[in-house]
Amino acid sequence: MKNIFLLIFFMYLSSCGGVEFVYKESKNLVNPLYGKTQVNVSGKDLNFLRSYLTMFFGDKKQDHYNLSIKIEEKKTKRSVETNQATSNLRYELRFIYSLESSQNDCVIYKKELLSYFSILPKSSGYNYGTDSSLEKKYELAVSENLNRFVSLLSDIDINSCQ
């Protein structure tokens, strides 16, 4: 009985030999712009955007980078009823990022990222459920887009100009 237990224990230990940790490389864990960036936003005005920018880029403690974000929105009616009421709307948010170095006065990185979502309006007038859902979808699209931008920064050298 003792030999069987030792055999099972040995097999268990040897099977765990190839375990690799997900966050083995710390470069993906840190936002290199956090606390070092002045962020300017233009285009579509979103109420909650300032809180998300503070969460992603922090308060500017050092003046190393300027990030300009231009947000463009396009609405497309995907489905129209016989009475011309829209039953499916597609929102397309285009984020145009431009990262510049304050010290070298040059462009480091430019990127255009697209986020989109659809919504099914429930009435032509004011509808709290639809408006609340729309606001939540805007928040998810912005958060996902900012996450993608920050993850793309790990692949470039932000200390050199283009």
N, C-alpha and C positions, 0 to 999 in steps of 0.2 A: 504494500500500500504506500509506503514511504517513497519507493522508487517511482511509482506512477505519479505521485504528487511532484517529485523533483523533475520528472520528465515534462510534465505539463507546465511547470513553472519555467523551466529552461526554454521550452518552445514559445511561451508567452514573451519572455524577455528578448529572444532572438527575433521575433516578429515585429517588435517595436523599434528595431535598430534603424530603420530608414525614415523615422518621423522627422519632418521638417516643419519649422515654425512659420506661420504665415507672415509675421512681421520681423523676419530675420534681418532685413535691410531697413534701417530707420529712415532712409531718404523719403519714403512715401508717407511717413507719419508727420512730417513737419512742413508747414507752409512757409516757404522762404520769404514771403512778403509780409508776414504777420508783424505788425507793429512798426513797419518801415515804409508804409505806403500811404500816399495821399490819393484818395479815390474820388473821381468826379463822374457823375452819372448824368446822361442826357437822354432825351427821347421820351419814351413811355414813362409816365409818372406812376409808381407803385408805392402805396403808403408804407408797407412793411419792409421795403428794400433797405432802408438805413439800418434797421436792426440786424438784417442778414449780413450786410457789409461789415458791420462791427464784429459780428461773430466770426466771419471768415478772415478779415484783415486786421482786426484789432484797432486800438486807438493809435494814431501816429505818434511814436516816441522819437523816431529818427527819420530824417528826410532823405531817404535813399532812392525811392521810386515814385513815379506818378502813374496811376492806372486810370485810364479813361474808358468808361463803359457806355456804349450807345445802345439803347434798346429800341428796336423797331417792332411794331405789332402789325400783323395782317390777319384779318378775319375773313373766313371763307364759308359761305352757306353751302353745306354739303347736301342738305335735303330740304326741299321747300314743299309745303302742302298745297292743296288746290286753292285754298283761300290766301295764298302767298305768305303764310306764317312759316317761319323757319323752325324746323324740327331737329336740326343737327348743325351746330356751328363748330368750325375748326379754328383754333387760335394758333397762330405761328409767331413765336417770339424769337427774334434774331438779335443775339448779343454780339456786338463788335467790340473786342477788347484791344486796347493799345497800351502796352507797358513801356514806359520810358524811364531812363536813368536820370535822376536829378543831378548827379555829380558829373556825368560825362555828356549830358545834354544830347542823348541819342535814343533812338527806338531800339528796344531790346527784343520785343516780341509782339506780333500782331496775330490775332486769331478771331475767326468768326464762328460762333457756335449757335446751333439752332435747337430750339425746344418747341414742342407743340403738344396740344391736348385738344380734346373735343368735349363739347357739353351739349346736353339736350335741354333746351329751355322749356319750362313747363307752362308758361303763360306769356302773353305779350306785355303785360303790365308788371308791376313790382311783385316779385316772388322771393321771399326770404330764403327758401331752400335753394333755389337756383343761384341767387347772389352769393350765398355762403359757400356753396359748392364751387362757384367760379373763383372766388377769392382763395379758397384752399388749393385749387388747381394752379393758380398763378404762383402761390407760394411753393408748391412742389416743383414747378417748372424752373423757378428762379434758383431754388436750392440745388436741384440736380445740375443746372447749368454752371453755377459757381463751383460745385464739387468737381465737375469735369475740367473746368479751367485750372483749378488749383492742382489737380492730378497731372495735367499736361505740363505744368511748370517743373515737375520733377525730371522731365526728359530734356530740358534745355539748360544752358548755362546762363543764368540771369546776370552774370557779371560782365558779359561781353555784348557788344552791340552787333546788330545785323549788318 
